[in-house]
């Protein structure tokens, strides 16, 4: 009995220590996450009095559906191009290794040292009317060169540039664990290099593809600065719509309801990923 009591006391003391260590994190999350989230939920149904009108307006107005559809379409395009650009780069980093891999990983890591806002303004200069890209097109004989800034193309291009590093890291973390001797074994058994890649390496890298696409898709859903600064006003994304509702029309109730719906969509994507893959595998 004495030994059992001592073990129980140790377990209780361990649990108390665990909760004390978690307390600062829990307080931080409560103050800077739960309280603001609760305020958004409050405004979505209490502006000016209790009403569900803001939610009903979202689901019954074709304008909101067009914005939501446009957001998903742009997000899907950005995710697809991020994958198409990142997969060959990640594969090359893993296969070549050495100095090339070090240099490429350093370049990818350096992108995180520059803010999204700075890189967005850089694209505004590159794609502007007096920018180098239009000058190159004019030199090649494209007269007059097309308008590149404030279009879906410009915002999509910039978002792909901003999100490719996340996709590369997600793919690289999975690819580096793949035993390449399995591919060599397939080749030794008669498969061509492409068949060995398609039947062996590609399926083994599928978790990285799922991880990267999920991460990029969720991040792109909430993009605000880049689509607003580079995109067309006629092709708003849902985060930009929320900003417009607050800054121009002071419609805090509508903006809060839209934000809650965006949060629910994001959490749904997270839930689907967690159900079939698991959040603990997001980084391989």
VEXZA-659981 format. One record per atom (N, C-alpha, C, O): residue in three letters; x, y, z. Coordinates in pm, whole numbers, plus 50000, padded with zeros to 5 digits. Layout:
BEGIN
ALAXYZ...
***
This chain:
BEGIN
UNK500844987950000UNK500005000050000UNK500875012650000UNK500585022249929UNK501935012350079UNK502795024150088UNK503475026849955UNK503585038349912UNK503935016049889UNK504595017749760UNK503605022749654UNK503935031349573UNK502375017249658UNK501355021649563UNK500975036149585UNK500785043649489UNK500865040149711UNK500545054249740UNK501645063449692UNK501375074249639UNK502885059249711UNK504005067449666UNK504005069149515UNK504285080049464UNK503685058449443UNK503635059249297UNK502525068849252UNK502715076749160UNK501375068049319UNK500255076849285UNK500605091449310UNK500245100149231UNK501305093949422UNK501705107649453UNK502695112949350UNK502635124649312UNK503605104249306UNK504555108349204UNK503835111549073UNK504185121349005UNK502845103449037UNK502105105848914UNK501345119148922UNK501315126848825UNK500735121849040UNK500015134549056UNK500965146449048UNK500655156748987UNK502115144849112UNK503105155649106UNK503595157948963UNK503815169348921UNK503755147048888UNK504165148248749UNK503105155348665UNK503435163448579UNK501835152148691UNK500755158748617UNK500695173548651UNK500485181948562UNK500875176948779UNK500875191148819UNK502035198648751UNK501865209848704UNK503195192148747UNK504345198548680UNK504065200748532UNK504405211148475UNK503435190748469UNK503105192048327UNK502165203748303UNK502375211548210UNK501125204948386UNK500175215948369UNK500805229448397UNK500475239348332UNK501735229948494UNK502425242548521UNK503305246648403UNK503405258548371UNK503935236848338UNK504755239948221UNK503895244348103UNK504305252648023UNK502695238648093UNK501805242247982UNK501055255248007UNK500515261147913UNK501015259748132UNK500205271448166UNK500545283848083UNK499625290248032UNK501825287548067UNK502115299547986UNK501605298347842UNK501105308047786UNK501735286347783UNK501255284247647UNK499745285347641UNK499195291547549UNK499045279447739UNK497595279847741UNK497085294147759UNK496105298147697UNK497755301847845UNK497365315947865UNK497575323747736UNK496725331747697UNK498705321447670UNK498995328447544UNK497925325347440UNK497425334447374UNK497585312447424UNK496575308647326UNK495215314447360UNK494465318647271UNK494875314547489UNK493585319847530UNK493475334747501UNK492445339447453UNK494545342247531UNK494495356847516UNK494575360947370UNK493835369747326UNK495475354547294UNK495745359247158UNK495055351047050UNK495145354446932UNK494355340347087UNK493655332446987UNK492175330447022UNK491305334046943UNK491905324947139UNK490525321847173UNK489685334447194UNK488535335047149UNK490245344447259UNK489475356747283UNK489165363947151UNK488015367647129UNK490155366247063UNK489805372346934UNK488825364046851UNK487935369446787UNK489005350746854UNK488085342046781UNK486675343146837UNK485695343546762UNK486575343546970UNK485265345247032UNK484635358446994UNK483415359246975UNK485435368846984UNK484915381946944UNK484395381546801UNK483365387446771UNK485115374746712UNK484645373446574UNK483315365946570UNK482395369946499UNK483225355046644UNK481965347446650UNK480835356146705UNK479705355346657UNK481135364246805UNK480125372946865UNK479615383046762UNK478405384746747UNK480525389646692UNK480105399646593UNK479325393346478UNK478465399746418UNK479635380746448UNK478955374446334UNK477475372046359UNK476705370746263UNK477055371546486UNK475635369246517UNK475035380446601UNK473845380046632UNK475835390446640UNK475345401146729UNK475655415046675UNK476055423846751UNK475475417046546UNK475735430246488UNK474525434646404UNK474405430246289UNK473625443146456UNK473725449846587UNK473055441846699UNK473415443346816UNK472095433246665UNK471435424746763UNK471545410346714UNK472045407746604UNK471075401146796UNK471215386946759UNK470485384346627UNK469295387046613UNK471245378946532UNK470675375946400UNK471585366246327UNK472795366146347UNK470975358246242UNK471725349346154UNK471695354646010UNK472015347445916UNK471315367145997UNK471165373045864UNK472475372945787UNK472475370745666UNK473595375345855UNK474885376145786UNK475255362545724UNK475815362145615UNK474945351645793UNK475215338345738UNK474245335145624UNK474655329645522UNK472975338645643UNK471995336145538UNK472325344145413UNK472165339145301UNK472805356545431UNK473165364845316UNK474325358645239UNK474355359145116UNK475255352745310UNK476415346645244UNK475965335045156UNK476405333745042UNK475095326545208UNK474725314445136UNK473595316545035UNK473305307544956UNK472975328145035UNK471895330844939UNK472275341044834UNK471505343344740UNK473435347344846UNK473875357544752UNK474865351344653UNK475885345644694UNK474565352544525UNK475445346944423UNK476835353144426UNK477815346644390UNK476935365644469UNK478235372444473UNK479195365044564UNK480345362844528UNK478725361244684UNK479585354244778UNK480005340544724UNK481135336244744UNK479075333844656UNK479415320944599UNK480475322344490UNK481365313844479UNK480375332944410UNK481395335244306UNK482755337744368UNK483775332844319UNK482765345644476UNK484045348344544UNK484605335444604UNK485805332744593UNK483745327444666UNK484205314844727UNK484715305344619UNK485755298944636UNK483985304444507UNK484415295744398UNK485735300744339UNK486635292944310UNK485835314044320UNK487075319744268UNK488245317344360UNK489365314944314UNK488005317944490UNK489065315244587UNK489565300944575UNK490775298544574UNK488635291444567UNK489025277444555UNK489715274844421UNK490655267044414UNK489245281344315UNK489865279344184UNK491295284444185UNK492215277544140UNK491495296544236UNK492845302144242UNK493735293644333UNK494895291044299UNK493205289444445UNK493985281144538UNK494395268044474UNK495535263644491UNK493485261844399UNK493815249244332UNK494885251444226UNK495795243244213UNK494785262444150UNK495795265344047UNK497165267644110UNK498165262344063UNK497195275544218UNK498465278344286UNK499065265444342UNK500265263244331UNK498235256944400UNK498725244344455UNK499285235444346UNK500345229344364UNK498585234644232UNK499045226044122UNK500375230844067UNK501285222744046UNK500515243844042UNK501775248943986UNK502905248144089UNK504065245844052UNK502585250044216UNK503615248544320UNK504165234344320UNK505365232244335UNK503265224644304UNK503695210644300UNK504525207744176UNK505555201044184UNK504085212844059UNK504805210343935UNK506215216243938UNK507145210543880UNK506385227544003UNK507705233744013UNK508565227444122UNK509775226244107UNK507935223444231UNK508685218844349UNK509115204444338UNK510185200744388UNK508315196044273UNK508665181744270UNK509995179344198UNK510845172444254UNK510205184644076UNK511525182244013UNK512675188044093UNK513755181944100UNK512475199644155UNK513545205644234UNK513865196944356UNK515035194444385UNK512845192544426UNK513065183944544UNK513735170844503UNK514625165944573UNK513315165244391UNK513915152744343UNK515385154844310UNK516225146444343UNK515695166044244UNK517095168944210UNK517945170944334UNK519085166544340UNK517385177644433UNK518125179844558UNK518465166544624UNK519585164544670UNK517495157444627UNK517715144544692UNK518695135944613UNK519575129644670UNK518545135744480UNK519365126844399UNK520795131944380UNK521745124144385UNK520955145044358UNK522295150344331UNK523095152344459UNK524295149444462UNK522445157244562UNK523115159044690UNK524305168544680UNK524405176644588UNK525195167344776UNK526425174944774UNK526215189944775UNK525305195144840UNK527085196844701UNK527045211444700UNK525775216844637UNK525255227144680UNK525245209844534UNK524005214444471UNK522855214344572UNK522095223944580UNK522735203544647UNK521665202644745UNK521815213344852UNK520825219544892UNK523035215544898UNK523265225845000UNK522875239544949UNK522225247345019UNK523275242644825UNK522965255744767UNK521455257544749UNK520915268144782UNK520785247244697UNK519335248344673UNK518565249644805UNK517645257744815UNK518945241844905UNK518265242845035UNK518535256345100UNK517665261745168UNK519735261745079UNK520035274945133UNK519165285645067UNK518665294645133UNK519005284544935UNK518155294244864UNK516715293144911UNK516055303344932UNK516235280944929UNK514865278944978UNK514715284745118UNK513715291445148UNK515705282245203UNK515625287445340UNK515705302545344UNK515055308945427UNK516495308445253UNK516635323045251UNK515325330045217UNK515105341545255UNK514435323145145UNK513155329245111UNK512325331945235UNK511475340945234UNK512545324445342UNK511785326545465UNK512305338745542UNK511655343345636UNK513465343945504UNK514025355545573UNK513475368645518UNK513725379345574UNK512725367945408UNK512125379845348UNK510615378845360UNK510035368445328UNK509985389345405UNK508555388945430UNK507755387745301UNK508235391345193UNK506515382745313UNK505625381745199UNK505375395545137UNK505275396845015UNK505275405745222UNK504965419145173UNK506085424445084UNK505825430244978UNK507335422445126UNK508485427345048UNK508525420244914UNK508745426644811UNK508325407144913UNK508375399744788UNK507205403344697UNK507325403044575UNK506055406744757UNK504915411144677UNK505215424344609UNK504915426044490UNK505815433844682UNK506195446544621UNK507255444444512UNK507285451844413UNK508115434644530UNK509105431744426UNK508425427444296UNK508845431344188UNK507385419344309UNK506635415244190UNK505895426944127UNK505725427344005UNK505465436644207UNK504825448544152UNK505805456244063UNK505405461543959UNK507065456744103UNK508085463344021UNK508365455343895UNK508465461043786UNK508505442243909UNK508845433643794UNK507735433743689UNK508005434043569UNK506475433443735UNK505345432243643UNK504735445743605UNK503795446243525UNK505245456643660UNK504675469843635UNK504855474343490UNK505565468043413UNK504185485243456UNK504235490443318UNK505655494043275UNK505995493043157UNK506475498443370UNK507865501843340UNK508835491143391UNK510035493643405UNK508295479343417UNK509115468643473UNK509915461243368UNK509685462943248UNK510855453143412UNK511745446043318UNK511025435643233UNK511415433243119UNK509975429343286UNK509315418743210UNK508605424343086UNK508695418442978UNK507905435543102UNK507245441742986UNK508285446942887UNK508065446842766UNK509405451642939UNK510475456342850UNK511035444842767UNK511325446542648UNK511185433242829UNK511695421442756UNK510705417342647UNK511095414342535UNK509395417342682UNK508375413642583UNK508355423642467UNK508185419742351UNK508545436442499UNK508575446542393UNK509795444642303UNK509715446442182UNK510925440942363UNK512145438642285UNK511985426642192UNK512565426242084UNK511205416942236UNK510975405042155UNK509955407542044UNK509665398441966UNK509405419542038UNK508485422941930UNK507025422841968UNK506165424941883UNK506725420442096UNK505335420542141UNK504945435042168UNK505215440242276UNK504305441542070UNK503965455642081UNK502465457642055UNK501965453441951UNK501755464142150UNK502255467742283UNK502255455442374UNK501435446442354UNK503135454942470UNK503175443342561UNK501905442842645UNK501295453142672UNK501515431042687UNK500265429642763UNK500375435842902UNK501455437142958UNK499215439542955UNK499155444343092UNK499265432243186UNK498435423243182UNK500285432143267UNK500535420743356UNK500095423443499UNK499655414343569UNK500205435843541UNK499895439143680UNK498375440343698UNK497645444043606UNK497935437143820UNK496525437743857UNK495675428243772UNK494605431743723UNK496185416243756UNK495485405643685UNK495545392843768UNK496315391743863UNK494715383143730UNK494785370143796UNK496155363743776UNK496665356943864UNK496735365943658UNK498055360243630UNK499095365343729UNK499875357443782UNK499115378343755UNK500145384043842UNK500005379043985UNK500995375544049UNK498775378744036UNK498585374044174UNK498885359244186UNK499465354844285UNK498495351344085UNK498765336944089UNK500255334144082UNK500775325744156UNK500955341343993UNK502405339643981UNK503105342844112UNK503985335444155UNK502715353844176UNK503365357744301UNK503075347744412UNK503965344544491UNK501845342844420UNK501515333244526UNK502255320044507UNK502665313844604UNK502415315844382UNK503205303744356UNK504645305844404UNK505225297044468UNK505205317344373UNK506575320444416UNK506685320444568UNK507685315744623UNK505665325544636UNK505715326344782UNK505555312844849UNK506085310644958UNK504835303644784UNK504475291044851UNK505325279144805UNK505285268644868UNK506085280644698UNK506945269744653UNK507905264944762UNK508075252744775UNK508535273744843UNK509435268644948UNK508755259045046UNK509375249445090UNK507505261645080UNK506785252645171UNK506585238945105UNK506725228545169UNK506245239144977UNK506065226544905UNK507375218944894UNK507405206744911UNK508465226044866UNK509775219544853UNK510165212544984UNK510615201144982UNK509995219445095UNK510375213445224UNK509515201345257UNK510005191345309UNK508215202145226UNK507325190745252UNK507715178745168UNK507715167445217UNK508055181045041UNK508465170144953UNK509835164644991UNK510045152544994UNK510765173645020UNK512125169445052UNK512175160845179UNK512925151145186UNK511355164645278UNK511375157145404UNK510935142645386UNK511325133945463UNK510125139945284UNK509685126245255UNK510655119445159UNK511015107845179UNK511075126545056UNK511945120444955UNK513285115945011UNK513835105744968UNK513825123345107UNK515145119945159UNK515125106845238UNK516175100945263UNK513925102345277UNK513805089745351UNK513595077745260UNK513595066345307UNK513415080145131UNK513175069045038UNK514495062145004UNK515475068644968UNK514515049045016UNK515705041144984UNK515785039544832UNK514965032444773UNK516775046144770UNK516845045944623UNK517285032444569UNK517195030044449UNK517765023744655UNK518135010344607UNK516895002844557UNK517024993444477UNK515725006744602UNK514495000444552UNK514295003744404UNK513854995344326UNK514615016044366UNK514525019844225UNK515565012344142UNK515265007544033UNK516775011244195UNK517815003944123UNK517424989144107UNK517694982944005UNK516784983644210UNK516354969644201UNK515304967944091UNK515324958044018UNK514404977644079UNK513394976843974UNK514044977543836UNK513634970543743UNK515064986143821UNK515764987243693UNK516504974243662UNK516524969743548UNK517114968343764UNK517854955843744UNK516934944243705UNK517374934443646UNK515644945543739UNK514674935143704UNK514004937643569UNK513084930443531UNK514474947943497UNK513984949943362UNK513184962443338UNK512824965243224UNK512884970043440UNK512104982343423UNK512994993243367UNK514184994043398UNK512405001743284UNK513135013543236UNK513255023443352UNK512495022543449UNK514205033043345UNK514315042943452UNK513015050443478UNK512675053243593UNK512275053843370UNK511015060943390UNK509985051943458UNK509275056443548UNK509895039343416UNK508955030043480UNK509295027843626UNK508405027143711UNK510595026843656UNK511015025143795UNK510635037343878UNK510185036043992UNK510825049143820UNK510425061243891UNK508925061443912UNK508455064444022UNK508155058343808UNK506695059343816UNK506095048843908UNK505125051443978UNK506675036943909UNK506075025943985UNK506645024644126UNK506015018544213UNK507835030244150UNK508475028544281UNK508615041844354UNK508045043844461UNK509395051044295UNK509715063444366UNK508485072444383UNK508235077744492UNK507715074044276UNK506555083044283UNK505535078644389UNK505095087044467UNK505155065844394UNK504225061844502UNK504805063744642UNK504075067344735UNK506105061344657UNK506715063144788UNK506775077844829UNK506795081044948UNK506795086744731UNK506815101144761UNK505415107044774UNK505275119044800UNK504385098944757UNK503005103844764UNK502675110844896UNK501985121044893UNK503145105845013UNK502865113345137UNK503395127645133UNK502745136745185UNK504555129845071UNK505075143445059UNK504205152044970UNK504005163844997UNK503675145944862UNK502775153244773UNK501525157444847UNK501075168844836UNK500945148244924UNK499735151245000UNK500025161845106UNK499255171345123UNK501145160345177UNK501505170045280UNK501685184045221UNK501125193745271UNK502465184845114UNK502745197845053UNK501495204344996UNK501285216345015UNK500675196544927UNK499455202144868UNK498495206844975UNK497865217344961UNK498375199345082UNK497475203445191UNK497975216345256UNK497185225545280UNK499265217045283UNK499835228845347UNK499675241145259UNK499235251645306UNK500025239945132UNK499935251345039UNK498475255345018UNK498165267245014UNK497595245645004UNK496175248444981UNK495575256245097UNK494865266145075UNK495865252045219UNK495305258845336UNK495885272845351UNK495155282145384UNK497185274345328UNK497795287545338UNK497245296945233UNK497005308745260UNK497045291845112UNK496575300245002UNK495125304645023UNK494745315344978UNK494325296545091UNK492935300245116UNK492825313645189UNK491905321345164UNK493755316345279UNK493685328445359UNK494585339645312UNK494775349345385UNK495155338645191UNK496035349145142UNK495275362245127UNK494155362645074UNK495895373045174UNK495235386045169UNK496075396445094UNK495605402444997UNK497295398645139UNK498105409745087UNK498385408144938UNK498155417444861UNK498875396444898UNK499285394644759UNK498125396044660UNK498275403344562UNK496985389444679UNK495875391444584UNK495365405744582UNK494945410644476UNK495375412544696UNK494875426344700UNK495805435744624UNK495335444444551UNK497115434144641UNK498075443244579UNK498325440144432UNK498595449144353UNK498255427444394UNK498605423444258UNK497415419144173UNK497485419944051UNK496345414544236UNK495245408744162UNK494265419044108UNK494335430944139UNK493345414044030UNK492305422443973UNK491205424844076UNK490815415444145UNK490715437144088UNK489615439744183UNK488365431744150UNK487525429344237UNK488235427544025UNK487055419943983UNK487155405244022UNK486185397844010UNK488325401044067UNK488535386844099UNK489055385544242UNK490145380444266UNK488255390244335UNK488655390144475UNK488715375944530UNK487965367144488UNK489635374044624UNK489615362044706UNK488885365344835UNK488675376944868UNK488505354944907UNK487605357045020UNK488255365245130UNK487565372845199UNK489575364045150UNK490245372145251UNK490225386845213UNK490055395445299UNK490385389745083UNK490285403545038UNK488885409045055UNK488715420845085UNK487885400645035UNK486505404845055UNK486275408745201UNK485595418645229UNK486825401045293UNK486685404245435UNK487325417845464UNK486745425945537UNK488495420245408UNK489145433245427UNK488305444645372UNK488215455245435UNK487695442745256UNK486855453145196UNK485635455845282UNK485255467345301UNK485015445245334UNK483825447045418UNK484135455345542UNK483295463145587UNK485335453845597UNK485685461145718UNK486185475245685UNK485725484945744UNK487125476245592UNK487805488945567UNK486935499045493UNK487005511045520UNK486105494445399UNK485345503745316UNK483895505345361UNK483325516245350UNK483295494445410UNK481865495045443UNK481575493945592UNK480425495545633UNK482595491245673UNK482415489845819UNK481345479545853UNK480635481045951UNK481245469145771UNK480285458345795UNK480955447345877UNK481355436945824UNK481075449846006UNK481785440446092UNK481035427146105UNK481655416646116UNK479715427646102UNK478945415346112UNK479135406445991UNK479385394446004UNK479025412345872UNK479225404545749UNK480655399245740UNK480885387745703UNK481615407945774UNK483015403745768UNK483285392445866UNK484015382945834UNK482715393345985UNK482925382846086UNK482295369746042UNK482895359046060UNK481105370245984UNK480465358045936UNK481265351745823UNK481425339545818UNK481765360045732UNK482605355045623UNK483885348745677UNK484325338345628UNK484475354945779UNK485695349545839UNK485415336145907UNK486235326945899UNK484275334945972UNK483915322346038UNK483735311345933UNK484155299945954UNK483095314745822UNK482895304845715UNK484245300545657UNK484455288745631UNK485145310245636UNK486495306845588UNK487215297845686UNK487885288345646UNK487085300745815UNK487695292345918UNK487115278245913UNK487855268445926UNK485805277145896UNK485175263845890UNK485665256045769UNK485905243945778UNK485815262845655UNK486325256145536UNK487745251145560UNK488085239845524UNK488575259645620UNK489965255745649UNK490025244045745UNK490795234645725UNK489215244545850UNK489205233645947UNK488675220745885UNK489085209845925UNK487765221945788UNK487265210045719UNK488385203445640UNK488515191145641UNK489195211445572UNK490345206045498UNK491305199345596UNK491805188345569UNK491575205845708UNK492435199945811UNK491855186745861UNK492595177045878UNK490545186245885UNK489915174045937UNK490015162645836UNK490285151245874UNK489805165745709UNK489925155445606UNK491355150045601UNK491575138045593UNK492315159245605UNK493725154945604UNK494035146445727UNK494685136045716UNK493575150845843UNK493855143445966UNK493185129745965UNK493725120146019UNK492005129045902UNK491275116345898UNK492005105845815UNK492065094145853UNK492565109945703UNK493155100345610UNK494675099545620UNK495265089445580UNK495325109845672UNK496785109845679UNK497275111445823UNK498065103345871UNK496805122045890UNK497255124946026UNK498105137446029UNK499065138745954UNK497745146846118UNK498475159346128UNK499925157346172UNK500785165546141UNK500185146446244UNK501545143946291UNK502495140746176UNK503715140746195UNK501945137846055UNK502785134545941UNK502905146245843UNK503385144345731UNK502485158345884UNK502455169545793UNK503855173045742UNK503985177745629UNK504885170845822UNK506245173645779UNK507035160745759UNK508265160645770UNK506325150145729UNK507005137545699UNK507345129845823UNK507925119045815
***
